Each structure stands twice: as C-alpha cells, then as structure tokens.
Amino acid sequence: MPELAPAPAAGQQPQQPPFGASPVSQASPNKGYEAAAAQRLGLIGKQLTEILNLVGYQSDMGKEVLKMLSMVSKMTPADPNPAVERRGIERMAMQNTQNAQQLQQAKQQMAQGAAGAGGPQGQPPGGPPGAPPMAAGMPRAA
C-alpha cells in the first residue's frame, strides 16, 4: 500500500499535485473581449468625469464619483483613441434606439391586450357577471 504524503506544516507551501492531476489546458481570456471592455471603461471614465464636473468634487456624490473614476482610470489606457470613442458612443446610441423601439412595441401590445380583454359582448373573461371565479384549468359546468 503506498504511503500518503504528510500534511504540510503550518507556514509551508503545499507541494504541487502529481503530474496528470490538473486539467490538460486552462481557459485563457479572450484578448479581443478584454480590449473591448477596456474601451468601454474608457467611455465610462469620460462620463464619470462629466458627472464630476456637474456635481463638484467637494460634494458627497462628487467624492464617490471621484473614487469610481480613480478605479476606472487604473484599468483603462491613458490616451483613448477618438475613433474608438466615437464608435462606442454610436453603439450606445444604437442600443438606446433599439431599447426605445422595444419599449414602444411592448406598450402597444399591452394597450391592445387591455382593449381586447372585455371578451365577447362586453363580458369579462371567466363567465357571466356575478358568477364565482373559476380556477385555472377547470372545465366550466354546463
């Protein structure tokens, strides 16, 4: 029977696992996604700067915005590319337009659903007026 390795003493680093005990390969981050994320953080940094100019850095909100701006600026390139910035703004504008269209469609569907909820002859769904409400999936009595 093979001997078990002794547990590492306090303060010692554990030994590496035996060969073959770890996965064959590890996932590596997608550099393209990282670059896109850095560009978006650059846009967020610019927006935070604009907000800071509006509220002032002495206000409570300004102090918190300044903390966020400091964190974001550590993760972004120092000199953002204007073309990249313009594309990011255009992408955000397109998303806003799409979101507005979806919201408008949802409102129209809700309005159509409310208009058609009266059922035939103006009766509410579920039976004649004064009838007790029916449980879902229960057949109506004849």
KEKE-513846 format. One record per residue (C-alpha): residue number from 1; residue in one letter; x, y, z. Coordinates in pm, 1 decimal. Example, Ala and Ser with C-alpha at 12.3 -4.5 7.8 and 13.67 -1.06 7.14 Angstrom:
2
NODE; 1; A; 1230.0; -450.0; 780.0
NODE; 2; S; 1367.0; -106.0; 714.0
//
This chain:
142
NODE; 1; M; 0.0; 0.0; 0.0
NODE; 2; P; 154.0; 340.0; -95.8
NODE; 3; E; 224.8; 587.9; 180.7
NODE; 4; L; 30.0; 910.7; 191.4
NODE; 5; A; 228.5; 1232.0; 183.6
NODE; 6; P; 230.6; 1408.0; 521.3
NODE; 7; A; 16.6; 1720.7; 552.0
NODE; 8; P; 219.3; 2042.1; 514.9
NODE; 9; A; 317.3; 2203.4; 843.3
NODE; 10; A; 188.4; 2547.8; 927.9
NODE; 11; G; 364.0; 2812.3; 721.4
NODE; 12; Q; 484.3; 2570.5; 449.9
NODE; 13; Q; 360.7; 2579.7; 94.2
NODE; 14; P; 175.3; 2266.4; -22.2
NODE; 15; Q; 357.6; 2061.7; -286.2
NODE; 16; Q; 242.6; 2061.0; -647.4
NODE; 17; P; -11.8; 1793.9; -736.7
NODE; 18; P; 128.1; 1491.5; -919.1
NODE; 19; F; 157.7; 1503.6; -1296.5
NODE; 20; G; -178.6; 1446.0; -1461.5
NODE; 21; A; -384.2; 1557.8; -1163.5
NODE; 22; S; -461.0; 1900.4; -1313.6
NODE; 23; P; -665.1; 1973.3; -1627.7
NODE; 24; V; -489.0; 1939.7; -1962.3
NODE; 25; S; -541.5; 2302.3; -2054.5
NODE; 26; Q; -682.9; 2605.0; -1885.0
NODE; 27; A; -909.3; 2857.2; -2048.8
NODE; 28; S; -731.7; 3173.9; -2149.4
NODE; 29; P; -912.2; 3506.9; -2157.5
NODE; 30; N; -1019.1; 3642.0; -2492.5
NODE; 31; K; -790.1; 3940.0; -2561.4
NODE; 32; G; -1043.3; 4093.2; -2800.0
NODE; 33; Y; -1307.7; 4099.6; -2528.1
NODE; 34; E; -1057.1; 4247.4; -2285.3
NODE; 35; A; -973.3; 4525.2; -2531.7
NODE; 36; A; -1342.2; 4598.1; -2589.9
NODE; 37; A; -1401.8; 4606.7; -2214.7
NODE; 38; A; -1111.2; 4848.8; -2167.9
NODE; 39; Q; -1257.6; 5074.0; -2437.9
NODE; 40; R; -1597.9; 5071.9; -2270.3
NODE; 41; L; -1438.3; 5151.0; -1935.7
NODE; 42; G; -1269.7; 5446.5; -2107.3
NODE; 43; L; -1612.2; 5576.0; -2212.6
NODE; 44; I; -1742.0; 5525.5; -1859.9
NODE; 45; G; -1443.0; 5719.4; -1728.5
NODE; 46; K; -1525.4; 6008.4; -1960.2
NODE; 47; Q; -1887.8; 6005.3; -1843.8
NODE; 48; L; -1777.6; 5996.9; -1479.4
NODE; 49; T; -1557.1; 6299.0; -1547.2
NODE; 50; E; -1855.8; 6485.5; -1690.8
NODE; 51; I; -2065.6; 6391.1; -1387.4
NODE; 52; L; -1788.2; 6506.6; -1156.7
NODE; 53; N; -1784.8; 6843.8; -1333.6
NODE; 54; L; -2160.6; 6872.6; -1276.0
NODE; 55; V; -2168.3; 6785.4; -906.7
NODE; 56; G; -1825.1; 6910.0; -799.8
NODE; 57; Y; -1562.4; 6705.1; -623.7
NODE; 58; Q; -1637.5; 6853.4; -278.3
NODE; 59; S; -1994.5; 6718.5; -258.7
NODE; 60; D; -2072.6; 6377.0; -112.6
NODE; 61; M; -2175.7; 6248.8; -455.2
NODE; 62; G; -1866.0; 6401.2; -610.7
NODE; 63; K; -1639.5; 6223.7; -363.4
NODE; 64; E; -1797.3; 5887.9; -451.0
NODE; 65; V; -1777.3; 5960.6; -826.7
NODE; 66; L; -1411.4; 6051.6; -779.4
NODE; 67; K; -1347.7; 5712.7; -615.3
NODE; 68; M; -1515.8; 5534.5; -908.1
NODE; 69; L; -1321.6; 5744.0; -1158.6
NODE; 70; S; -998.3; 5653.9; -983.8
NODE; 71; M; -1077.7; 5280.9; -1005.1
NODE; 72; V; -1180.8; 5302.1; -1371.2
NODE; 73; S; -875.7; 5504.2; -1472.3
NODE; 74; K; -644.5; 5232.0; -1336.6
NODE; 75; M; -793.1; 4981.4; -1582.9
NODE; 76; T; -807.1; 5194.6; -1898.7
NODE; 77; P; -546.0; 5322.5; -2141.5
NODE; 78; A; -421.7; 5673.4; -2070.2
NODE; 79; D; -488.0; 5809.0; -2421.4
NODE; 80; P; -816.8; 5683.4; -2566.7
NODE; 81; N; -845.2; 5666.4; -2942.3
NODE; 82; P; -1105.6; 5921.2; -3066.5
NODE; 83; A; -1228.9; 5683.0; -3337.8
NODE; 84; V; -1285.2; 5409.3; -3082.0
NODE; 85; E; -1465.4; 5656.3; -2857.1
NODE; 86; R; -1691.4; 5768.4; -3142.6
NODE; 87; R; -1776.9; 5404.9; -3230.3
NODE; 88; G; -1859.1; 5335.3; -2866.5
NODE; 89; I; -2090.9; 5635.2; -2849.8
NODE; 90; E; -2257.9; 5530.4; -3175.8
NODE; 91; R; -2304.6; 5176.3; -3040.1
NODE; 92; M; -2464.3; 5310.3; -2722.1
NODE; 93; A; -2694.0; 5534.9; -2927.1
NODE; 94; M; -2799.5; 5240.3; -3143.9
NODE; 95; Q; -2872.6; 5032.3; -2833.0
NODE; 96; N; -3079.8; 5315.7; -2688.8
NODE; 97; T; -3278.6; 5338.6; -3012.8
NODE; 98; Q; -3341.3; 4964.1; -3012.9
NODE; 99; N; -3446.2; 4971.5; -2647.4
NODE; 100; A; -3687.1; 5257.1; -2717.0
NODE; 101; Q; -3841.6; 5064.1; -3007.9
NODE; 102; Q; -3885.0; 4753.0; -2794.5
NODE; 103; L; -4042.9; 4958.2; -2517.8
NODE; 104; Q; -4284.5; 5118.4; -2765.4
NODE; 105; Q; -4381.2; 4775.0; -2903.6
NODE; 106; A; -4440.5; 4642.5; -2553.1
NODE; 107; K; -4663.0; 4940.5; -2472.4
NODE; 108; Q; -4864.2; 4883.1; -2791.3
NODE; 109; Q; -4907.2; 4514.6; -2710.0
NODE; 110; M; -5023.9; 4599.1; -2358.2
NODE; 111; A; -5271.3; 4853.4; -2494.4
NODE; 112; Q; -5406.8; 4602.1; -2745.6
NODE; 113; G; -5433.7; 4336.9; -2475.1
NODE; 114; A; -5623.9; 4574.4; -2246.1
NODE; 115; A; -5862.1; 4674.8; -2526.0
NODE; 116; G; -5940.3; 4312.9; -2613.8
NODE; 117; A; -5977.5; 4191.3; -2254.4
NODE; 118; G; -6350.5; 4258.5; -2241.5
NODE; 119; G; -6431.5; 3942.2; -2434.9
NODE; 120; P; -6740.8; 3887.9; -2648.3
NODE; 121; Q; -7044.5; 4106.2; -2585.2
NODE; 122; G; -6856.7; 4313.0; -2327.6
NODE; 123; Q; -6845.5; 4032.2; -2069.9
NODE; 124; P; -6527.1; 3989.1; -1875.1
NODE; 125; P; -6347.3; 3660.4; -1931.3
NODE; 126; G; -6448.7; 3383.6; -1693.6
NODE; 127; G; -6825.6; 3379.6; -1727.2
NODE; 128; P; -7133.8; 3593.9; -1674.9
NODE; 129; P; -7134.0; 3878.4; -1423.2
NODE; 130; G; -7183.6; 3764.0; -1064.9
NODE; 131; A; -7051.5; 3413.8; -1135.1
NODE; 132; P; -6782.8; 3291.2; -895.2
NODE; 133; P; -6429.7; 3297.6; -1035.6
NODE; 134; M; -6308.1; 2969.8; -1177.4
NODE; 135; A; -5977.9; 2805.1; -1102.1
NODE; 136; A; -5733.2; 2784.7; -1390.3
NODE; 137; G; -5766.3; 2469.3; -1594.7
NODE; 138; M; -6109.0; 2374.9; -1452.6
NODE; 139; P; -6382.1; 2296.9; -1707.5
NODE; 140; R; -6698.9; 2500.0; -1698.5
NODE; 141; A; -7020.4; 2339.9; -1580.2
NODE; 142; A; -7284.5; 2311.9; -1849.9
//
